[in-house]
């Protein structure tokens, strides 16, 4: 029997409790905790305006998660204080609805879910998290890596290796985009350091 789709389990949790903490989400996620955290930390970077301040913080946190996953840790280490923080339910539900709408385009009902390669996916999450953490003055500079990370998080959550392959191709294109704009990125970093 295939596991229940995680998004339906998450919506049930959000509808059943007046206040949801990160610890509640992690308990529901079980072994798919990494995917949940990558998704939750990447969603705010998809919102124009919010992404400028949150992308470096979220990208660094996602890169750390990716390294833990690539290293082979069963569950990510998260400080207790962060696990007990309440989450903004309506914002989380809105973001998840958008991600679900996009992912439904990729979904194939004929393909059974199966686990993704954790170490390879972890390395890809770490790399893309680093790209997200770079404060770049490029069009879609933070939104592109955030979208790739959302797709990777969903691939881990819903156990869809095909989505991880699509994310790999998108991450490669994103890397080429950043490399082609390296001069602008270096100037921006130099301005930040010199400030």
N, C-alpha and C positions, 0 to 999 in steps of 0.2 A: 504494500500500500504506500503510495507516494505521500510525503509530508504535506500538511495543509499549507497553502500559500501564506507566506509570512505577512503580507499586507493585510489579509483578512483578519489574522490573529491580532495584528497591531490596531486595526480599527476597532475591534471588539474591546480591547484594553482601553483605548482612548474614550470609548463611549460608556464604559462601565464604571469608571472612577472619576470623582470630581477633580482630583489632583494626581498627576502622574509624575513620578521622578525618573531619573535616568536608571536607577536601580530597578524600578518596575519594568522598564523597557528591556533591560539586560536579562532579567529573569525570564521574560517571555521569549527573548531571542535564543536562549540556550547556546548551542554550538555555533549559531550564526551571528554571534555578538559582534564580530569584526565588521561584518557587512552593515549591521545596524549603525554602529558608530561612524563608519565612513560616510554613510548616507546622511546621518543627522549632522555631522560636522561640515559636510559639503553643501547641504541645501541652502544655508544662508548666503553663501558666496554666489549663488545663482541670481540673487536679487540685486539689480542695479542700485548703486548707492550704498547698500549695506556691505557689498563685497570689498570696498576699499579698506575698511578698517578690520573686517573680520577675516579676510582671506589669508593674511600672513599668520594669524593666530591659528585659524582652522587648518591651514595647510601644514603648519609645523606639527600640530597634534595628529593629523592624518598620517604624516610621514612617520611619526613615532609608532603609530598603530601598524602601519605597513611593515616597518622593521620587525616589530614583535611577531607579526604573522609570518613573515619570511623566515624568521628565526625558528619558528615552529612552536611558539607558545600556544597552549590550548585555549587560554582566555587572556584577554588584554588586562594589563594592570591599569587601574584607574583609582585615583585617590578617593577615599571614603567620602570626603566632603563634597566632591563633585558628583558622586553617585547619588547623594541625597538631595541634590538641587531639584526643585520643581521645574517642569518644562512648560512652555507656552503651548497649550493643547491646540488652540485654533490655528496658530501658525504652523504647527507640525502637521495637522490634518490637511491644511491647504497645500503645503509643500509636497506631502505624500500623494495627494490626489493628482498633482501635476506630474510627478514622477511616474505614477501608475499609468496615466494617460499616454505618456511617451513610451513606456515599456510595453504596453499592450500592442503597440505596432510591431515590436520584435517577437512577441510571444507566439509560439507554435504549440497548439494543443496536442499535436501528435508526438512531441518530444517529451519524454519523461524527465523530471528534474534529476540531476546527479551532482555530487559535490564538485566544486572547481578545485584546481591545483592550488593548494593554500600557499605554498612557498613562492611559486611564480607570481601568483596574484598579489601576494604581500610585497614582493619587490616592485611590481608595477604600481601598487598603491603608494609605496614610499616615494618612488620617483615622481609620480604625478602630484603627490602632496608637496614635494619640494617645488615643483613648478607653480603650484597654487600659492605657496608662501612668498614667492618673489614679487615684490611690489613693482609691477610693470606698467608703464604708460602706453599700453597698446590697446587697440580696440579688441574687446572680448578677452583681454589678457588674463583675467581671473575667472571669467565665466566658462571658458573652454575647459581648463583643467577641472573646475568644479563639476561640469557636466560629465566628464569622463569618470570622475570619482563617484558620482551618483550612480552611474551605470555599473561601475565595479562593485559598489556596495549592494546594489540590487542583484547583481549576479551571484554574490556570495549568499545573500539572504534567500533568494528564490532558487538557488542551486541551478543556475543556468550557465554552463560553460560557453555557450554561443555568445551570450552577452559579454562575457569576459573577452572573447576574441574580438568582438566589435570594439570594445573599450581599448584593447591593445592597438588596434589600427588607428583609433582616434587619438590615443596617447602618442603614437609615433608621428602623426600629422601635427599634433600640438607641439611636440618637441622640435620638429622642422620649422614650424612657425616661430618658436622662440629663438632657435639658432639663427634664423634669417633676420631676426630683429635684435641680435646680441648687442650691437653697438648702442642702440637706444636703452636697452636694459642696463648695460654697464654705466652709461651716463646717469641714469636715474639712481642707481645704487651709489655712485660716487657723490651725487648731490645729497643723498640721505646721510652718508658717512661724514661728509664735509660740513653738514649743517650742525 
